Amino acid sequence: MSVENGFDPKDLEEITSRKPSKFKMKKSDYKELGRNLLLGSVDFAVGSIKAVGLIATVTDNKSRTNKSPEHLKYSWEDRPYESENRDI
């Protein structure tokens, strides 16, 4: 038994010798296909909106960073009410 790419050559010959069959869709198949397309498009839209919201919050947080030097006003030596070097 010679196995080529995980398939037995006899099986490959049998599969390729089959006549192609046509699949006829019924009315219920079309309904199911339409329903699946609708649900898939809704899921895609909801996921896209969530992704846009997430990206918007991340970029908004980056723009809110403190770019002024005011946050560097106090060093570790002269923090008010915590420093040993100041008489308050």
N, C-alpha and C positions, 0 to 999 in steps of 0.2 A: 504494500500500500504506500504509494508515493504521495506525500502531501506537499502541495505547492502553495505558499502564502496562506497557509491555514485551511485550504480547501482541498478536497479530494478531486482529482481530475475527472473522475466519473460524474461527480455531482455537478461540476462546471459544465460538462457536456450536456447533461440532462437539463440544466437550467437554460442554456443557450438554445437548445433544440425546441423549447416550448413555443407555442404560438402566442403572439402578443394578444392579450385579452383587453377588451374595452370595458371600462367601468362607466355605467350609466348612473347618473345622480338622480335621486328621487326628490320629490318636493320637500320632504323632511330633511334631506341632506342639505338642500339650499338654505332652508331655515336655520339649520345648525351652523352652517358656514357663515351666514349673515350675522348671527348672534355672536359667534366667536370673533368676527371682524370688528363688530361694535365694541365688545368688551375689551379687545386688544387695543383698539384706538383710544378708548377711555383710559385704560391703564397707562398707555404711552403719554397721553396728555397730562394726567395727574403726576406721573414721574417727572415729566419735563418741568412742570410748574414747581415741584418740590426742589428740583435741581437749580432752577433759576433763583428761588428763594434762598437756598443755601449759599449760592454764589454771591447774591446781593448782600447777605449778612456778613460774609467774610470780607468782602471788599469795603463794606461800610465800617467794619471794625478797624480796618487798616487806615481808613481816612480819619478816624477819630483819635488816633494816637497823638499824644501831646508832643508837639514839635517846638514848643516854646522852651526857653531855658529856665522858666520859672520852677520847674520840678527839680532843678539843681540848686535851688536857693540855699538850702541848708546842707552842710556837710555832716559827717558823723560827729564832729567836734562841737558844733554849735546848733544842735537841735534844741528848741526851746523846751523847758521843763524836764529835760532828760540829761542835760549836760552837767558834768561835774565841774566844768571850768567857768560856769556862769553863776553869778549871784542873782537869783530872782526873788 
